[in-house]
Amino acid sequence: MEKEKKFDLEDRLVEFAVKIATLVESLPTTISARNISGQLIRSGTAPALNYGEAKSAESSNDFIHKMKVALKELRESYISLKILRQINLQNKDVLLDNCLMECNELISIFVRSIQTAERNRKIKKGI
């Protein structure tokens, strides 16, 4: 019998960063691909690192801020991936589509997490 895998956002973010790194390493060395690759490797790996910081936040405001930074990086990654999709790189469709789908899902998770944290902060303050 298969063990049900526990959902771990940190693991999922690390896996996303690895997929992004794999994609970036496979891109051609054209000027446009190099430019997008540089942006994408930074924005695509940053959410995992920012989430690690959020887990050690000193306050609810700090947690929300760090989560919002990770969300911004995910949105930047999503745009970079869409640009790469438009460039139409040969033999990269499956990996690109996988990264786009995962990025979109992570964005949704972060939006909901931030909304929940903001709601909880208001409840705690009695607003």
C-alpha positions in Angstrom: 0.0 0.0 0.0 1.3 3.4 -1.0 2.0 5.9 1.8 0.1 9.1 1.3 2.6 11.9 0.7 2.4 14.8 3.2 2.0 18.2 1.6 5.1 20.2 2.3 5.2 23.6 0.7 9.0 24.0 1.3 9.7 20.7 -0.5 7.4 21.8 -3.4 9.2 25.1 -3.6 12.6 23.4 -3.7 11.4 21.1 -6.4 10.1 24.1 -8.4 13.6 25.7 -8.0 15.2 22.6 -9.3 12.9 22.4 -12.3 13.7 26.1 -13.0 17.4 25.4 -12.8 17.1 22.4 -15.1 15.1 24.5 -17.6 17.6 27.4 -17.5 20.6 25.0 -17.9 18.9 23.6 -21.0 18.3 26.9 -22.8 20.3 28.1 -25.8 22.9 30.7 -25.4 21.2 33.3 -27.5 21.1 36.9 -26.2 17.4 36.7 -25.4 17.5 33.3 -23.8 20.5 34.3 -21.6 18.8 37.5 -20.5 15.5 35.7 -19.5 17.6 32.8 -18.0 19.4 35.2 -15.7 16.1 36.7 -14.4 14.4 33.4 -14.2 17.1 31.6 -12.2 17.0 34.4 -9.6 13.2 34.7 -9.4 12.6 31.0 -9.7 14.8 30.0 -6.8 14.0 33.0 -4.6 10.5 31.8 -3.4 12.0 28.7 -1.6 14.5 30.9 0.1 12.0 33.6 1.1 9.6 30.9 2.4 12.4 29.6 4.6 12.7 33.2 6.0 8.9 33.4 6.4 8.9 30.3 8.5 11.2 32.1 11.0 9.3 35.3 10.9 9.5 37.5 14.0 5.9 38.6 13.8 2.7 38.1 11.8 3.6 41.3 9.9 7.1 40.0 9.1 5.6 36.6 8.0 3.1 38.4 5.7 5.8 40.6 4.2 8.1 37.7 3.5 5.3 35.7 1.9 4.4 38.7 -0.3 8.1 38.9 -1.4 8.0 35.2 -2.4 4.7 35.8 -4.2 6.3 38.7 -6.2 9.1 36.4 -7.2 6.7 33.7 -8.3 4.7 36.2 -10.4 8.0 37.4 -12.0 8.9 33.8 -12.8 5.5 33.2 -14.3 6.0 36.2 -16.7 9.5 35.0 -17.6 8.2 31.5 -18.4 5.4 33.0 -20.6 8.1 35.0 -22.5 10.1 31.8 -23.0 6.9 30.1 -24.2 6.4 32.8 -26.8 10.0 32.5 -28.0 9.0 28.9 -28.8 12.1 27.0 -27.8 12.4 23.6 -29.5 12.3 20.5 -27.3 11.5 22.5 -24.1 7.7 22.4 -24.3 7.0 19.7 -21.7 9.4 21.2 -19.1 8.2 24.7 -19.8 4.6 23.7 -19.5 5.3 21.9 -16.2 7.1 24.9 -14.8 4.2 27.2 -15.9 1.6 25.0 -14.3 3.5 24.6 -11.1 4.2 28.3 -10.9 0.6 29.1 -11.3 -0.4 26.6 -8.6 2.2 28.0 -6.2 0.9 31.6 -6.9 -2.6 30.4 -5.9 -1.2 28.8 -2.7 0.6 31.9 -1.7 -2.3 34.2 -2.4 -4.5 32.1 -0.2 -1.9 31.8 2.5 -1.4 35.5 2.6 -5.1 36.1 2.7 -5.4 33.7 5.7 -2.5 35.3 7.5 -4.0 38.8 7.0 -7.4 37.6 8.2 -5.8 35.9 11.3 -3.8 39.1 12.0 -7.0 41.2 12.0 -8.8 38.7 14.3 -5.9 38.8 16.7 -6.0 42.6 16.7 -9.8 42.5 17.2 -10.6 44.3 14.0 
